[in-house]
Amino acid sequence: MKTGYSPYLKMTATTILGELEKAGRESYKRTLMNNHGVKEPCFGVSIADLKKFQKLIKCDYKLALELYDSGNYDAMYLAGLIADVEKMSKRNLEHWVKRAYGGALPATTVASVAAGSNHGRELALKWIDSTKPNIASAGWATLSTIVSVAEDAELDIAVLKQLVHRVQKEIHRAPDIPRYHMNSFLIAVGSYVPALTKLALETAEKIGPVKADLGNNHCKIPFAPDYIRKVEARGSIGKKRKSARF
């Protein structure tokens, strides 16, 4: 990424939006808009280039809030990368999830920041009850992220069991996007929480293949039992990720 952005230039939402516009690619923008439900304003900055901005900016709570409120998709994604998760309040996170209209915003940007915050579990359990698909998706994705990074001793195994049973009961009648993330939650529990691997496998077998209409997004929905068994075969059950950020 060639950019005139300098670490000595005052970092404001306005200056960063200008640099994001320079880094955007029309072809990538078309992919985001045609296949992933992204809307204008959007410059089409690749995730690899957004991470270069992240490396330069590092962590900036105020700037993250300003970038997210710009409504520009690229800036909103970048906001998730630079947000100071320890400073994110419930109010911040509720605001973000309401504005997470599509693309990677609900299940990646909001979910990763919420999972790394002090309010992730509480808000996720609230969000999964939402009748709004993007909010429910953010909730399930936040729970998936939490189990992937938190030590098992920090998890409420009884609640996770209840959620696994809930997925079994509700997944096939859930809206398409939450259905996708409920399936991902089942995979996460089976892969990252050894005490629940057997339950997750048995539940996934009962559920069977999961189908969801994700519009023009051609992401395949993994068959949860096969995915968990592959993790098991390589000896990776229970191996946690280092960070909630993607």
Long-range contacts (C-beta under 8 A, 24 or more apart in sequence): 1-48, 1-49, 1-52, 5-53, 5-56, 7-56, 11-57, 11-60, 11-63, 12-63, 12-66, 13-63, 13-66, 13-67, 13-70, 13-75, 16-53, 16-57, 16-63, 16-67, 16-75, 16-78, 17-67, 17-70, 17-72, 17-75, 19-53, 20-45, 20-53, 20-72, 20-74, 20-75, 20-78, 23-49, 23-53, 24-74, 32-73, 32-103, 34-216, 35-215, 35-216, 35-217, 35-218, 36-102, 36-103, 36-104, 36-216, 36-217, 37-101, 37-102, 37-103, 37-215, 37-217, 38-73, 38-102, 38-103, 39-73, 39-101, 39-102, 41-70, 41-71, 41-72, 41-73, 42-72, 42-73, 42-74, 43-72, 43-73, 43-74, 44-74, 45-74, 45-78, 47-77, 50-74, 50-77, 50-78, 50-81, 51-81, 53-78, 53-81, 53-82, 54-78, 54-81, 54-82, 57-82, 58-82, 59-83, 59-84, 60-84, 61-87, 61-88, 65-92, 68-96, 68-99, 69-99, 71-99, 73-103, 73-105, 76-100, 76-105, 76-109, 77-103, 77-104, 77-105, 77-108, 77-109, 79-109, 80-105, 80-108, 80-109, 80-110, 80-112, 80-113, 80-245, 81-245, 83-113, 85-113, 85-116, 85-117, 85-244, 86-117, 86-118, 88-113, 88-114, 88-117, 88-119, 89-119, 90-119, 90-122, 90-123, 93-117, 93-119, 93-123, 94-123, 97-123, 97-127, 97-134, 97-135, 97-138, 98-135, 100-134, 100-135, 100-138, 101-134, 102-134, 105-134, 106-134, 106-135, 106-137, 106-138, 106-141, 106-177, 107-137, 107-138, 107-140, 107-141, 107-181, 108-141, 108-246, 110-138, 110-141, 110-142, 111-138, 111-141, 111-142, 111-144, 111-145, 112-145, 112-244, 112-245, 112-246, 113-244, 114-138, 114-142, 114-145, 115-142, 115-145, 115-146, 115-149, 115-244, 116-149, 116-243, 116-244, 116-245, 120-145, 120-146, 121-146, 121-156, 125-159, 128-178, 133-175, 133-176, 133-177, 133-178, 134-177, 136-174, 136-175, 136-177, 136-178, 136-181, 137-177, 137-178, 137-180, 137-181, 140-178, 140-181, 140-182, 140-184, 140-185, 141-181, 141-184, 141-185, 143-185, 143-188, 144-181, 144-184, 144-185, 144-187, 144-188, 145-188, 145-244, 146-244, 147-188, 147-189, 147-192, 147-193, 148-188, 148-191, 148-192, 148-240, 148-241, 148-244, 149-240, 149-241, 149-242, 149-243, 149-244, 150-240, 151-240, 152-193, 152-194, 152-195, 152-238, 155-193, 157-193, 157-195, 157-196, 160-189, 160-193, 160-196, 161-196, 161-199, 163-189, 164-189, 164-196, 164-199, 164-200, 164-203, 165-203, 167-203, 167-207, 168-203, 168-206, 168-207, 171-207, 171-210, 172-207, 172-210, 176-212, 176-213, 176-214, 177-212, 177-214, 179-210, 179-212, 180-210, 180-212, 180-214, 180-219, 180-221, 183-207, 183-210, 183-221, 183-222, 183-224, 186-224, 187-222, 187-224, 187-227, 187-228, 190-224, 190-227, 190-228, 190-231, 190-237, 191-227, 191-228, 191-231, 191-236, 191-237, 192-237, 192-238, 192-239, 192-240, 193-238, 194-237, 194-238, 197-228, 197-232, 197-237, 200-224, 200-228, 201-225, 201-228, 201-229, 204-228
